[in-house]
């Protein structure tokens, strides 16, 4: 670490904002049909030519756009990732980060008070932002094949029923059903979210084996019994007490010998690594009463809830992001 690196960190928001604004203004979609100069692109998007030129020039410097005699054009990565129908699209994720950026304006007050805020910057489950959030969660689960990779690592070949708590777009449920043909999944989501989940599932062949059920995982009992349960990126939104209560409810929803899979943004023992987890933890201070927990904390909760065979899958991170546990064949472990 040196002064140059500190300046780089301090200025990092500029590139992030350029990408977010270019996405929200439709700059990449405007170049879908081919290269064009700043004046024509600005006219098509009803923006200023000077503004488009400066924004596009920065994106060229960031190697997101290209520039030649014909004007600005999409690079291969922009065509794959920054068009809504691109094979590796992250447009919803980038757009959601713009909403997160707005919420982070409250960070000084939140750090001073030590508690989250609850104005309109928080997700409105009845508004358009929920569509963006669902798309972002779907893209995040598919990023670098994450959902499929987890389904491959966690063997559910002998399971028939999977409970996906707070499964959002159902991406992980689809991945497990795609991997294991005998498996049927139930996505448990809040009533306001269920229609969005159903919309995201539509058109996927494995969706025929994915059921969407309205319910609140914070209000047990949970439906059941299930052979396995999945909790992905849920625990960090809750308090320790709420998480322990949830894990006990999941225990009760599993058959004897049933398995639990936890995917989360955990930290190491120091609470400082990996950086992705600590960045999310700071963001959660703005929006919720949760945080990124140490993997060892989650393991302790699992044992307190009665689970056995609690262990982590080594995924090469500073802290394991995947934890597995099992309900004992008889009773609750002491």
N, C-alpha and C positions, 0 to 999 in steps of 0.2 A: 504494500500500500504506500502511495506517495501522493504529493499534491496534485499531480496530473490525474490520478485515478479518482481523487475526491471531486475534482472539477467535472470529470466524466460522469460521475454519479449524480452530481448536482444538476447537470444539464440533460440527463437522460430523459426527462419528461418531454423534451422538445420533439425528439424523434417519435416517441410514443404518441404524442398529440397529433403529429403530422399524419401518421398512419390511421389513427382514429378518425380524424376530420376528413381525410381523403376517402375513407370508407363510407362515412355517413353522408358525404356530399355526392357520392356516386361517381367519383373520379375513375375508378377501375372499371366499373360497368360502362362508363362512357368511352372507354378504349377497347371494349370487347370486339368490335367489328374491324379494328385495325388502327394503325398510328394516325395521329393528327396533331396539328400545331396547337399552341396554347389558345390562340384567338378562337379557332373553331370549336375546340373542346369547351372553352368558357361559354361560348354562345349556346352550345347544345345543353349545357348544364345551368344556364342563366346565372353565371358567376362572372366576376371580373377577370379580364385577361391577365392583368398584372398579378393578381392573387393566385390564379391557377399556375402561372409560369413559375412563381417562386416555390409554391408547394410541390409542383412536379419536378423542379430542378433538385430539390432536396431528396425526393423519392428516387431520383436517378442516382444521386450520390450514395444513397442507402442500398442501391442495387435492387430496388423493388420495381422501378420502371426503367425503360431504355430510352435513348434519345439519339436520333440521327437526322438526316436531311428531311425525312418524311414527317418528323415531329416526334412526339412521345408515344411510346408503345408499352405493352405489357411484357414483362420478362416471363420466363417459363414458370417461375415460382408464383408470380402474381396471377397468372392464368390458372394455375392449379389451386391456389389457396385464397385468392382475394376476389373471385367471382362467386356469386351465391351458389351456383351449380357446379363449381369446380370439384374435382375428385377428392381434394384434401382441403375443402373450404374451411376457413376460420373467420368468416365475415361476422357471424353472430358473436363469436368470442371477442373479436376486436371491438365490435359495437358495444358489447356489455362492459368492456374495460373503460369505455367512455363514461358510462354511468357510474362505475366504481370511482373513476377519477373525480367526478363531481362530488361524490360522497366524501372523498378524502379531503375536500376543502374544510370539513368539520374536524379534521384530525387534531389541531391545536386545542380546541375546546374539549374533545374527547379525552385526550391525554391529561388535560388539567383536571377533568372531573372523574376520570376512571370508569366511565359507564357509556354505553352506546347511545346513539340518537335514534329518533323515530320520525323524522319528517318525510316528505314525499320522495326523497332520494332512495329510500328503501323500497324493495320490490313491491309493486302493487299487483296482487294476484289477479286482479280483474282488468288490468291495463295492458297496453301493448308491450310493456317491458317484460312481462312474463314470457311472451313469445321469444323475445331476444334471449332471455335467460335460459329457456329450454333449449334453444338452438346452441347456445354457448356450452351448456353441459353435454349436449350430444357431441359436439365437435371435440370437446376436451376428452371425452371418453374414447373417441375414435383416433385421437392424435397419436401418431406413431403406433397405431394398432393396440392401444392400451387395453381396451375391453377384451379383445380376442386373446391377447397375451395372458391376461389373468385367468380367462376361461381355460386356457391350455395348461396353466400351472396348477390350478386347483381342480383335482379330479373329482367330478361329480357323476361319473359314468354309472354308478349304481343308485343314483337318486332319481326320484320321479317328480318331486314337488319342491320348488325353490321359492322362498319369500324374499322379495327385493324391497327393503324398507326405504321409503323416500326415493324411489328409483327414477324420478323425474321423467326424462324422455324414454326410459326403458332400454337404453343402449346396452347396459350390462346384462339385462334379462335376455335380450335378443342374442347377445354373444354366447351366453351359456346354452341357450336352446339350440343355437346353430351348431355348437360343439357337441352337444349330447342329445341325440334324437329322441330319447325316451323322456326327456325332461319337460315339465310344464312349469311355467313361472307365473307368480302373482306379484304384480307391482302395487304396493300400498302407497297411496298418495292422498293428499288433501282433496276435498271435493272440488275446489276451484281449479286444481291442477289437472285432474283426471281428463278433461276434454283435450287438453294440450298433449297429454301422454298418448291418448288414443290417436290423435292426429299424426303424431310422430311415428307411431307404429304402423300406420296404414301403408300398404304396398310392400311390406317386408314379408317374405314367405314364412319365416319363423314366428311372425306375429300371431298366427293361428293358435300357437301354444302359449301365448302370453295374455294373461287376464289382468285387467286393471280394476282395482278395488278401492273404493273411497273409504278413507279412515285416517286417523291421526295416531302415529306411532307413539306420541307422548301420552296417549290415554289408553292404557291397557284395559282389558286383555286384547292381545293381537289375534287375528285369525290363525287357524292351524287345524291339525298338526302338519308340519313340513319336515322334509328330510334334510333340508339345508336352508340357510338364511344368508343374505348378503346385506351388509351395511357399507355403502360406499359414499365417502365424503359427506357423512351426516354428523358424526360425533363432534366434529370441531365447531358445529353451530350451537352446541348445548353446553350446559354447566356439567361439572363432574357428577353432581347429584342426579341430574336428569339422565346422564349417560348410564350410570349404574342401574337406575330404575328401568331404563330401556333394555339393557342387557339381561336383566332378570326376566323381563317380559318376553324377550326373544327365547330365552332358555325354556320358558313354559310353552312357547309355540312350536318347539321342535320335538320330534319323536325321540325316544331314548336312543342315544348314539348319533343323533343328528348333528350336522356340522354348521359352524358359523364362519363366514368369511368377512373380514373387515379390511376395507381399503380406505386409507386416510392419509392426510398430510401430517405425518408424525415428525417429531423432532428427536434429536439425540438427547443424551442425558443432560447436556449443558443448556438445552433449549435454544441453541443458536444455529443449528444446522439440521437439514439442508436449507439454503436460503429461500427456496420456493415456499417451504413451510412457514418460515418466520415472516415472510412478506404477507402471506395469507393471514397469519395470526394477528398482525398489526391491522390489517383491513377488517378483520372480524371485530376488533375493538370498536370500530365505528358502527357496525351493523348488528351485532348480537352480543350475547353474554358468553359466547364460546371462545375458543382459542385453539391453536394447534397444540395437541398434547404430546408428551413424550410417549414413545412406543411402550416403554416399561410401565407407565401409568395405565395405559389401556389394558395391558396384560394383567395387571393387578386387579382391575375392575372385573375382567373376565373370570378370574379365579374367585373373586368375592361373590360373583353371580352364580357360581357353582360349576363353571366349565372346567374341563380337564384337557390335557394334551395341548396346552396353549403354547404356540410357537410362531416365530416369524419366518417369512420367506426372504432370503437374502436377494435383494434386487439391485445391489450395487450402489445404493444411496447411502448417505451418511447415517440415516436411520431407516429401518425397514418400514415400508409403506403398506405392507400386506401382512396381516396377522390371521392365523387360523386357530380354531378351538373346536371342542366337541362336547356335547352334552353326554354325561356318563350314561351307561346302559341302565343303571338303577339309581334312583334318588338324585340328590343334589350334593356335589362334592363339598366337603367341609374344609 
